[in-house]
Amino acid sequence: MPAMRSYDVVVVGAGIIGGAVALRLAQHGLRVALLDRQDPGREASWAAAGMLSPAPDTPADIPLVPFCRASLALYPDFVAEIEEISGQNTGYRREGTLEALFSGDAERKLSTLIALHHGLGLPTEPLPLDEARKLEPALGPELRAAALLPFEGSVDNRALTDAVLAAAVANGVELFPHTGVTRLTSEGARCTGVIAKHVAEGQGNAGELAIAAGNVVLAAGAYSAKIAGVLPPSPTRPVRGQMVALRSADVRLRRVLRSERGYLVPRDAVGGDLRKDAAPQLMVAGSTLEDADFEKRVTPGGLERILSAVLEFAPALSGAEIVETWCGLRPDTPDHLPILGPGELDNLTIATGHYRNGILLAPITAKLVTQWITERHVYMDWEIFSPLRFAHAPAPENT
């Protein structure tokens, strides 16, 4: 029999969602264990671009907009608190996003975009082309229309995730890296804890660990569907996204550039200094959306799609240095909305399936999950994200 430990709450998955949830629960005086199957924070949270955008990418995203707006409103205080506790900078920027349109029907698309955003309460502004180029001089000659989303921002997602985990540990959270949960334990209709396998880093031996808990939070991203005993089953699936990091001394961005084909996110200090002796600027570009199961690799085709969009944005980046390529697995769901709230088992709360919005939605998810566990109510309606909407879905294979 595995050794038994006991906590008030076990959080499964140490990405930014799980880390933020664990931090908030610990701040309420609960004993929290935070488990991850690999190095904490090294899956979707590490692979993201860090855009903080409540604007919908597709019609399927529209129901998510109020939730995204509520989380974005929490971000300034959230970042300030995390930086103070951890002593780490998170690269938070609030310069907005410039939406670039390059197609022949760009004016029509711009009109549709502005109308949609205003209907959703997003104060997006149309930009004359000369104004767009004043804001971002690197924009290429193929630009046909542009819009400014001044309410958006970005963050260095790797730095933020590391800072959140450091803040959680500083508040007493016990972190278990390389400890993959294989199944939940239950008694009748009550979740009682987890069974996990611990693999020592750099070693092949694995030991089984049983942890009893008053509450369990499932925040394992794309791997949530691989954990047995979750009711209802959590039908997450991985969607691979490839990314490229560039460094340029010639192109400076102040804000995120985004189009139908991709995006560019400035990663370091605010751009605008075009002096020859200025330090090169780092930026990240992405991304692909690929059904590749759990296969993680960067491909020539993926890089070509990303880099062609980069050069459409800013042709002067043709001479930029490629400093890193990588990919990650986003946790998608059948309706592309998060799975958030209590499951069929008492004392089980699910917080997964955030797809392309995990970085943005971390503050609101942590706030609601903590409120649910400590008070058994939440301050805003989260019924649309309920795990029970998948109660009759077939159980995934646990491979």
N, C-alpha and C positions, 0 to 999 in steps of 0.2 A: 504494500500500500504506500502511496506517496505521502511525504510529510505534509502536514496540514498547517496552514497559516490562516489568520483571520483579520479582516479589515471591515470598516464601515462600508466602504465602496471599493470595488474593483473596476477600473477603467481599462477596456481592451482596445489598444491602439494608441500609440504615442506620437501621432501627428499633431498638427496645430489644433484640430478639434479636440482630440483626447487630452492634449496638454492643457488647453484652456479650461476644459471641463474639470480636470483634476485640480487645477489651481483654484478655481472658484469654490469647489467643494471643500478643499483644505482650508480656505479662508473662512469657511463656516464651521470650522472646528472638527471636521470629520477626518478619520484616519483613512488615507487613500493609497491604494496601490495602482501603479500605472504600468501596464505591460505592453511590450512590443516584440514582434517576431524577429526584428532585426535591430540595427542601430536606430534609436528613437529619432523621429523626424526625417527619415530618409526615403520616404515614398512620395506620394503626391504632393505633400507640403514642400518638400525639397525641390521637386521638379517644376513647380509652378512659375508663373511670370510675376505674380504679385500685383496684378491690376485690381483696383478697388472700384468696380463698376456695377452699379445696380441696373444699368440699361439692359434690356433683353436682347440676346443674340438671335433668337428665333421666337415665333409665336408661342411655342411650348414653354418659354421662359417667363411669359407675362404674369402668371400667377405668383411667381417668385419675387416680383419687383417690390411689393411692400415690405417683405421680409428683408430683402437686400438693403432697402433704404433705411430700415430701422437699425440694421447692423452697421451701416456706414455712419450713421449718426453717433454710434457708440465709439467709433474708431479713435478720435483724438484723445479721449480720456483713457481708452484701453491701451493705446500705445504709450502714452505718458506714464501710466502706472507700470506697465511691463518694463519700460526702460529704467524707471526709478528702482524697482525691486531687483532687477537683474544687473544693472549697471552696464547694459549693452545697448548700442545704437541699432535701431531697426530699419534705417533708411526710409522713413516715412516721408512722403512727398504729397503735396496738395495742390499741384499746379494744373490739374485737370487733364482732359484728353482732347485731342484733335482728331475728329473722324474725317477721313479722307475718302473721296469718291472719285474713281477714275474712269468709269464706263461712260458710254455715249449718252445714256439716259440718266446721268448723274443728278441733274436738276430735279427730275421727277422723284428720284429716290430720296433726295435731300428733303423735299417737301413732305414725303410720306414719313420720313424719320422724325422730322420736327413735330408733325401732328401727333404721331404715336407717343413720343416722349412727353409732350405737353399734356396729353390725355392721361399719362401715368404720373403726372406731377413732377417730371424731370425738366429743369429749366435749361434745356439745350438750345443753343443759339446758332442760326445760320451765319456763316462767315464769308464775306467777299474774298475772292482769291488773293487779292493784294494784301488783305489783312491776315489771311492764313499764312502767307509767306513772310510777313513781318514777324509773326509769332514763332514760326519755325522755318528759318531760311533754307534749311536743307531739303525742303519738299521739291519733288521733281517736276518737270515740265508737263507731265501727263495728267496732273491734277485737274479735275473738272468742276468739283464743288467741295465744300468743306463745312463742318459744323464744330462748334466748341461745346464741350461738356465740362463746364467749370467746376462742377460739384464732385468730380471724380478725383482719384488719386492713385498712388501706388505705394508699395512697401517692398523692401528686400525680404522676400518670403523665407529664405534660408535663415537670415539674421533674426527675423521675428520668431520663427519657430524655435530656434535655439534659445532665444531670450525667454519665451513662454515656458519652455521646459526648465530653464534655470530658475525662473520665478516660482514654478511649481515645487521644485526640490527645496528651494529656500523657505517655502511655506510648509514643509514637512511631508510632501508627497514622496513615497518610496518608489523609485523607478527600477523596473526590471527589464533591461535590454535582453535581446536574444531569447525571449521567453514567449513562445507562440501558443496562444490559447487554442486548444483542439475542440473543446466542447464546454457547454455550460452544464452545471449540475442543478437539479431541481428536486423538490419534494412536493408532490401533488401539483398544484397550480402556482407554486412559489419558486422563483429562482433563488438558489442558495449559494452560488459561487461559480468557480471555473476550475477546469483541469488544463494545465499547460505543460509544455515540454520546454525545458531550459537546455540550450546548447551553449556551452562555454565558448567564447570567441576564440577562433583558431583551433578548436578541438572538435573531434567528431562525436564525443560522448554526449548523450542526452539523458537528462534526468526529469522525471515527472514531478510536477508540483501541483498540489491541491490547495486552493485558496477559498475559504468561506467568506461570504460577504453579505451584509444586510441589503446592499444594492449592487447591481452590475450595470455598467454603461458599455454598450457595444459601439465602438467608434473605430472599427478596423478597416474603414475604407473599402477598397475593392476586394479585400480578403474577408469581408464580413460573411459572405455567402459560404465560405469554407468552414465555418465554425458550426459544429453540430449542437443541437438542442435549443436553437433560437426559435421562438414561436411568437408571431408567425415567421417563417423563413425570410431572411433578408436578401432579396433578389438583386444584389449588386453585381455588376460585371465590369471588368477593366476596359477602359478606352485609352489606348496608348497615345501619348503626345510627345513629339520630338521637339527639341529646342536647340537654339544656337546662341552663344554669347559672342559679341563683337566688341572690339576696342578700336576707337578712331580718334586721331588728333585733328581731323579735318571737319568732322560732323559733330555738332552739339545739339542735343535735344533738351528742352525745358520740360516737356510733358510727354505723355504717352501718345504715340501715333497709332491709329487703328483703321483698318479697312475691311472689306469683305474677305480679303485674302490672307490677312495676318495682322501682326502688330509689332511695334518696337517700343520697348520700355526702358527709359534711362535708369540706370542702376546706382550711380554715384551722385556726387554733389550736383546741384542744379546747373544745367548747361548755360551757354550764352557767351562764355569767354572764348573768343576765336583767335586770341593771340597765338602766335607760332610757338611760344614757350609754354603754353598752357598744357596741363597734364591731359593725356588722352582720356576720353570718356568711355565708360563701359555701358553697354546696353544689351538687353536680351531680346531675341526675336523668336516668334513662333506663330502658330503651332499646328501640328497635324491632329486629326481625329481618326484613329485607326482601330478597327476590330482585329486585334492581334492576340487575343486571349491574354495570358500572363507573360508573353514573350517580350522581353525588354532589350531592344537593340536599335541603334540609329542606322538609317538606310540612306543610300544615295538619292532615292526618289523623294524621301521626306525632306532631306536637306535642300534639294533643288526647289521644292515648292516654297519652302520658307525663304530661301535666299532670293528667289525671283520676286517675291512680295517686298522684301527689303529694298531691292534695287528699284522697284516701282516707287516706293516711298521716297527714297533718297539715293539717286544714282551715284552720288559722291562716295557712298559706302562701298563701292566696288573695290577700293583699295584698303578696306578695313582689315584688321587682323582678326581671324577666327580664333578665339581663345579657349572655347569649350563647346562640346556638343553633348547632349544627354537626352534621355527620355524618361517618362514616368507613366504611371497607370492611374488615370482618373477613375473614381468610383461612380459609375453611372447606374441609373435605375430604369425600369421600363417606361416611366413617364418623364424621366429626366429631372425629377424633383427629389429633394432630400427625403430620407426616411427618418422621421424625428418624432419621438414621443414614447409613451409606454407601450410595451408589447403585450402579448396574451398572458405571459407569465407575470405574476406580481413581482415587484422589485426589479424588473428588467426595463431599462430605458435604452432606446436605440437612437443613435446619432450618427448616421452614415449616409452615403449616397449624395454627397454635396457636389459631385461632378466637377464643374469648372469654377465653382464658387466657394471652395472650402476656406481659402484665406480670408475672403470678404466676410463670410458668415460665421467665423469663429467667435466673435464677441457675443452675438445674439444667441448662438447655439449654447454656449457655455452658460449664459444668463438664464435661459429657459430651462435647460436640463437641471441646473442647480436649484432653481426655484421649484421645479417639479419634485425633486428628491427631498428637499428640505421642508416644503410647504404643501405639496400635493395640489398645487394649482399654478397656472402661468398667467402672466399679465397681458399676453396677446394671443389671439387665436392661432393655433398651430394644427388644427384638425386636418387641413389639406395635406399635411405631411405625415399623417398618422401611419405607423407600420401596419395597422389593421386593414388598410386598403389592399394589402397583398395577402390577406389571411387565407384566401382560397387558391393562391398560386401554388404550383407544384414545388415541392422541396428541391433545392439544388443538390447536385451531387457533391459530396464532401471529398474532394480529391486532393 
